[in-house]
């Protein structure tokens, strides 16, 4: 068993819940990945690089072509952003 910030982690679901409602992550995402991950959404033109804000469990929150706006959105939602590369 793994313990992080005083919480016991036994499953992937436990790990995903750490920081839920407190931490979000921001990463660059291609329009092709958006089209593949969200097939029911309107298709985006290929070749675009976008910025996405995800909750701690990986649920998408916000998508923008402007990196700074994703940080502002995290702040509006009282989330501490972490950038993933």
N, C-alpha and C positions, 0 to 999 in steps of 0.2 A: 504494500500500500504506500502511496505517496501522500505527503502532507505539504500543502502550500498555504501560506498565510493563515496557518492554524486550522485549515479545513482538510479533512481526509478525502483523498481522491482514489476511488476504486474503479470508476468506469470513465469512458470518453464523455458520457453525458455529464458526469460530475465536473470534469475538467472544463467543459463548455459553459457551465453555469458560473464559474469563477468570474467575478466582475460583472455579472449580468445586471443591467440597469445602472452600472457605474463606469464601465470601461467599454470603449468601442475601438475598432481598428480601421485605419485608412490605408488603402493601397491603390496603386494604379491598376487599371483593368482595361483590356482592349474591347473594342466594340464587338469583335468576334466572340469573345468570352461572354459578354453580356447576352448576345444573341443565343449562345449555346446554353447558358445557365438559366435564362428566363425566356423560354420559347413562346410563351403566351403574350409577351410584351411586343410592342411595335419594334420591328427590325431596324437596327441602326446601320448606317453606311459603314462598310468595312474600312479598316485602316485608321480608326480614331483611337486615341488614347484618352481615357477618362479616369476620374477619381471616384472611388466608391467608399462609403462609410458603412461598416458592418457592426452589428451588435456583437457582444462577446461570444455568443453562440454561433455566429456566422450569418445571421439573418440580415439581409440587405436593408439599409435604412435610407440611403440617399445616394444619388448618382449625379455627377457634375463634370463639366469639362474644365473646371477651375479648382485646383487643389485647395486654395485658401477657403473657399466656400464650404468645403467639407469640414474644416476645423470650426468654422462659425456654426455650422449645423450641429456639430457635436456639443459645442458650448450651449446652444439653445436648448438642447435636450439634457443638459447637466451631465454629460458624459466626458470622461477623461480619454482623449484620443491617444492611440499608439499607432505609429506608422510601421507597416510591414513592407519589406522589400522582396 
